[in-house]
Amino acid sequence: MIGVFYFLSQSMKGDLPMQSTPHQHALEAKHATLDRRIAEETNRPLPDTATIAELKKQKLRLKEEIISL
């Protein structure tokens, strides 16, 4: 999934996919971790909406940073 996200982020910028840097790889790994944490929290019997909102904000910030690379 991370590779697909990288390709899509490059496609949105109009660039051809380039070699992933260690920094970009780390950001993509954090993005995937946040995605899993959001899913876990959402699937709890009583999800914490404040936690979900904060995780989504963090995920969006990472996505924006990845796209800007």
C-alpha atoms as one frame of an Amber mdcrd trajectory, in Angstrom:
protein
   0.000   0.000   0.000   2.830   2.392   0.783   4.220   2.021  -2.740   0.823
   2.760  -4.228   0.483   5.854  -2.043   3.909   7.035  -3.188   2.991   6.559
  -6.835  -0.305   8.396  -6.382   1.353  11.248  -4.524   3.839  11.652  -7.362
   1.079  11.411  -9.961  -0.879  14.175  -8.233   2.174  16.423  -8.581   2.485
  15.492 -12.246   5.942  13.955 -11.760   7.063  10.510 -12.666   7.666   8.232
  -9.682  11.179   8.654  -8.369  13.295   6.677  -5.971  11.923   6.902  -2.443
  14.221   8.570   0.072  14.684   7.207   3.610  12.849  10.284   4.942   9.913
   9.726   2.602   9.834   6.036   3.469   9.680   6.919   7.179   6.813   9.361
   6.574   4.910   6.740   4.578   5.427   4.191   7.360   4.068   6.673   9.921
   1.113   7.358   7.601   0.342   3.630   7.410   0.627   3.317  11.203  -1.831
   6.159  11.682  -4.184   4.500   9.204  -4.100   1.292  11.283  -4.602   3.220
  14.540  -7.629   5.022  13.064  -9.122   1.694  11.961  -8.491   0.155  15.390
 -10.074   3.080  17.217 -13.041   3.158  14.827 -13.707  -0.549  15.409 -13.726
  -0.281  19.208 -17.118  -0.724  20.909 -17.021   2.938  22.038 -14.632   4.791
  19.718 -13.127   8.020  21.019 -14.094  10.597  18.413 -11.544  13.125  19.697
  -8.754  10.572  19.286  -9.946   9.683  15.796 -10.073  13.365  14.809  -6.533
  13.957  16.107  -5.184  10.868  14.321  -6.831  11.993  11.073  -5.256  15.451
  11.402  -1.840  13.880  11.922  -2.385  11.594   8.927  -3.388  14.546   6.726
  -0.299  16.533   7.785   1.908  13.565   6.879   0.164  13.153   3.533   0.712
  16.835   2.741   4.375  16.562   3.702   4.842  13.445   1.536   3.197  15.125
  -1.447   5.391  18.193  -1.043   8.591  16.122  -1.363
